[in-house]
Amino acid sequence: ITQHLKEMGVACTFRNVEAEYENLLRSEKNLQLLLSVTAGTCVLIALFGVWSMIMLTCEQRRKEIAVRKVFGATTKDILDMFIVEYMALQGVAALVAFPIGYACMKPWLEQYVVQTEISWWIYVGIFLLVALLVALCIGWRVWKTATARPADEICKG
């Protein structure tokens, strides 16, 4: 085709649309990388916050846990007590964060020609992932506190 157009005296240039599209999306990909690193850092900071809060709560409530054990509470009962408390906090946080996240994302996504929908399962997945991470943070520290000897905890100052 190019040879035929040159014989007719028509100057033409062919460009690869995919390559042009990639050039246009380069800044978007850099923004995606920046947002991914920022989101990962925020998740890490949040997990450290949850970890610290659990550590502080266990330290403040170690005598209460010991007394509960003396009166017959099992380690599972104590774990359940903490998990219910922190899952309720997570539920409240999700009720606040998910609508705000949706309200911020929807207008931003509408400015693109090729759009993706924000599915409900994404929010369920986020909730379950955070629940798993919180449960792991709770599990280790509370298990350690709940399996300690009650007499030693009560006698500590």
C-alpha positions as CSV (number, residue, x, y, z in Angstrom):
1,I,0.0,0.0,0.0
2,T,2.8,2.4,0.9
3,Q,4.5,1.9,-2.5
4,H,1.3,2.4,-4.4
5,L,0.6,5.7,-2.5
6,K,4.1,6.9,-3.2
7,E,3.6,6.2,-7.0
8,M,0.5,8.3,-6.8
9,G,2.4,11.2,-5.2
10,V,0.7,10.9,-1.8
11,A,2.9,11.3,1.3
12,C,1.8,9.1,4.1
13,T,3.0,8.0,7.5
14,F,1.8,4.9,9.3
15,R,1.9,4.7,13.0
16,N,1.1,1.9,15.3
17,V,-2.0,2.7,17.3
18,E,-1.0,0.4,20.2
19,A,2.4,2.2,20.5
20,E,0.7,5.6,20.5
21,Y,-1.8,4.4,23.1
22,E,1.1,3.1,25.3
23,N,2.8,6.5,25.1
24,L,-0.4,8.2,26.2
25,L,-0.8,5.8,29.1
26,R,2.7,6.1,30.4
27,S,1.8,8.8,33.0
28,E,-1.2,6.7,34.1
29,K,1.0,3.7,34.7
30,N,3.4,5.8,36.7
31,L,0.5,7.1,38.8
32,Q,-0.7,3.5,39.3
33,L,2.7,2.5,40.6
34,L,2.8,5.5,42.9
35,L,-0.7,4.8,44.3
36,S,0.2,1.1,44.7
37,V,3.3,1.9,46.8
38,T,1.3,4.5,48.8
39,A,-1.6,2.1,49.4
40,G,0.9,-0.6,50.5
41,T,2.5,1.8,52.9
42,C,-0.8,2.8,54.3
43,V,-1.8,-0.8,54.9
44,L,1.5,-1.5,56.6
45,I,1.0,1.6,58.9
46,A,-2.5,0.5,59.6
47,L,-1.4,-3.0,60.6
48,F,1.3,-1.6,62.9
49,G,-1.5,0.6,64.4
50,V,-3.7,-2.5,65.0
51,W,-0.8,-4.4,66.3
52,S,0.1,-1.7,68.8
53,M,-3.5,-1.3,69.9
54,I,-3.8,-5.0,70.5
55,M,-0.5,-5.0,72.4
56,L,-1.6,-2.1,74.6
57,T,-5.0,-3.6,75.2
58,C,-3.5,-7.0,76.2
59,E,-1.0,-5.3,78.5
60,Q,-3.8,-3.2,80.1
61,R,-6.2,-6.1,80.4
62,R,-3.7,-8.9,81.5
63,K,-5.1,-9.0,85.0
64,E,-8.6,-9.1,83.7
65,I,-7.7,-12.0,81.4
66,A,-6.0,-13.8,84.4
67,V,-9.1,-13.4,86.6
68,R,-11.3,-14.6,83.8
69,K,-9.1,-17.7,83.5
70,V,-9.3,-18.3,87.2
71,F,-13.1,-18.2,87.0
72,G,-13.1,-20.8,84.2
73,A,-12.8,-18.9,80.9
74,T,-11.0,-20.8,78.2
75,T,-8.4,-19.4,75.9
76,K,-11.0,-19.6,73.1
77,D,-13.4,-17.5,75.2
78,I,-10.7,-14.9,75.6
79,L,-9.8,-14.9,71.9
80,D,-13.5,-14.7,71.0
81,M,-13.9,-11.7,73.3
82,F,-11.1,-9.8,71.5
83,I,-12.1,-10.9,68.0
84,V,-15.7,-9.7,68.5
85,E,-14.4,-6.4,69.8
86,Y,-12.0,-5.8,66.9
87,M,-14.3,-7.1,64.2
88,A,-17.0,-4.7,65.4
89,L,-14.5,-1.9,65.0
90,Q,-13.6,-3.2,61.6
91,G,-17.3,-3.3,60.7
92,V,-17.8,0.3,61.7
93,A,-14.7,1.4,59.8
94,A,-16.0,-0.4,56.7
95,L,-19.4,1.3,56.9
96,V,-17.6,4.6,56.9
97,A,-14.7,3.9,54.5
98,F,-16.5,1.9,51.7
99,P,-19.1,4.6,50.8
100,I,-16.5,7.3,50.9
101,G,-14.2,5.2,48.7
102,Y,-17.0,4.6,46.2
103,A,-18.0,8.2,46.2
104,C,-14.4,9.2,45.4
105,M,-13.7,6.5,42.8
106,K,-16.9,6.8,40.8
107,P,-16.3,10.4,39.4
108,W,-12.6,9.6,38.8
109,L,-13.4,6.5,36.8
110,E,-16.1,8.4,34.8
111,Q,-13.5,10.6,33.1
112,Y,-12.0,7.7,31.2
113,V,-13.2,6.4,27.9
114,V,-12.6,2.8,28.8
115,Q,-14.2,2.3,32.2
116,T,-14.3,-0.4,34.7
117,E,-17.1,-1.0,37.1
118,I,-16.7,-1.1,40.8
119,S,-18.0,-4.5,41.7
120,W,-19.5,-5.4,45.1
121,W,-17.1,-8.4,45.5
122,I,-14.1,-6.0,45.6
123,Y,-15.4,-4.6,48.9
124,V,-16.2,-8.0,50.3
125,G,-12.6,-9.1,49.4
126,I,-11.1,-6.1,51.0
127,F,-13.2,-6.7,54.1
128,L,-12.2,-10.3,54.4
129,L,-8.5,-9.6,53.8
130,V,-8.5,-7.0,56.5
131,A,-10.4,-9.3,58.8
132,L,-7.8,-12.0,58.2
133,L,-4.9,-9.6,58.9
134,V,-6.6,-8.3,62.1
135,A,-7.4,-11.9,63.2
136,L,-3.7,-12.9,62.7
137,C,-2.6,-9.8,64.7
138,I,-5.1,-10.6,67.5
139,G,-4.4,-14.3,67.5
140,W,-0.7,-14.3,68.2
141,R,-0.7,-11.6,70.9
142,V,-3.9,-12.6,72.7
143,W,-3.0,-16.3,72.5
144,K,0.3,-15.5,74.3
145,T,-1.5,-13.4,77.0
146,A,-4.4,-15.9,77.3
147,T,-2.1,-18.9,77.8
148,A,0.1,-17.3,80.4
149,R,-0.3,-18.6,84.0
150,P,-3.0,-16.6,85.8
151,A,-1.0,-16.6,89.1
152,D,2.0,-15.0,87.5
153,E,-0.1,-12.3,85.8
154,I,-2.0,-11.4,89.0
155,C,1.1,-11.2,91.1
156,K,2.8,-8.8,88.6
157,G,2.7,-5.2,89.6
